[in-house]
Amino acid sequence: MSASTPSRILSKSKLMHAWRLSPDSTSKAGAPGVDGITAAQFATRLETNIASLARTIRDRQYGPSKLRGMAIPKSTSNEKRLICIPTIKDRIVQRALVKHFTAGKKLPIYNSSSYGFIEGRGTKAAITRALELRSQFGWCLKTDIESFFDRIPRGPLKDKIDRTLPRSSVAPLVKKFIDCEIREESRLRPILKTRGIRPGVGLRQGMPLSPILANLILSPFDNDVQSVKMEMIRYADDILLFYETEQKARDGLKFITDRLSRLGFSIPELSDRSKTRLIGPQQPVDFLGRQIVFLTSEQRFVSKISRGHIAKIRADLEDQFNFETRAKEGSDFQETVVDLSRSVSAYLGAYRDAYNFPALQSELSFCTRKIMEGIYEDVFGKSILDNVTERGRTFLGIGSLDQVEASSDFDDTATDEICSAQEASGASR
């Protein structure tokens, strides 16, 4: 049996490894797919289930299930986003494939411009590079690809898989995942119509394979940009380019519009209200939840967490960790406290390098205490905390709330002074 057969690439040991590295093996497990099997249920007979999965792959009896669609309200608008959930088995197989592709860099997705879903890169590396380039170039072009995942042409993507993996036995399986569709449900029809999602077109978001396949379809675009020595940072469908003059930026806009159209994609028209914008010297630019701004007092660009993004983080936490939501999910109080703490820690870790990190710390401290206070009031009644002493409130995790409101603007000068003081003392580390 050759080393490229599915039973080697997707052996029992490699499937088990993919399981152990996945969120499904932790308390942050994803929702069940169309078969209704939860990660906890799958884990009760883990060895048997993994062995059975490996056997069906070895016998070439394995095939992916349909995706379970979930319409989730966006915290910042009345719109909904669609998440497509594979079954636990399909998630394990896809994660094992991702590990196989990335470990040997088997897909041509590695270049100087792409930062999203690339091992060793990511958001922080993208922001660091953006700061470097912003200080070198006077003009930026910021844009994103319209309905990117939903418009990915499957035919060209599968052709690229065949050319990239000409002798790989997993190529047919990857193409089956590309063709995965959402299970039909009447409740999903409005959002599918609104988003323009139709069978046979697009790559469904929520599958572990989708991000690296998206990078694969855009690799010719990345190479075209690189060939003309244009400085670009691309994170999935978010694009930031850098130029010496406004005219070069406008010429660059024409170039990338043309190159993306050749792949079947488009970007919004240029305007002040559009997602496609030209940013002049020393003007702020929003990118990946950060705001790259020029500090006159220090004569340099820094990365801050935008006010809007901090508000979104708070809204997401409040949506996830209120009493009604957690009770419906079957979580108890102890699990809620632990999960809330982990989520807050994750946000703080992700944005620790931001210049206004203390503002985020204050906001999340305030938000956490308000969430806990709300849970106590929902469980025991509105007046339950009226007679609790300050010492008691501190013990319950709802002591004197920081005087930072979600709607308040952060004074940049004050924030800069706080950051500078903390950096000098080493507190920010």
SULWO-V315947 format. One record per helix or strand of 3 or more residues. SS is the DSSP state (@ for helix, = for strand). FROM is the first residue (numbers start at 1). TO is the last residue. Records with the same first field share a line. If there is no record, write none. Layout:
SS = FROM-TO + FROM-TO
This chain:
@ = 6-9 + 12-20 + 23-25 + 39-44 + 46-58 + 88-103 + 123-136 + 148-151 + 154-164 + 171-178 + 186-195 + 210-227 + 246-262 + 307-320 + 323-328 + 333-350 + 357-380 + 382-385 + 390-395 + 412-425
= = 67-73 + 80-85 + 139-145 + 231-235 + 238-243 + 276-279 + 285-287 + 290-295 + 300-305
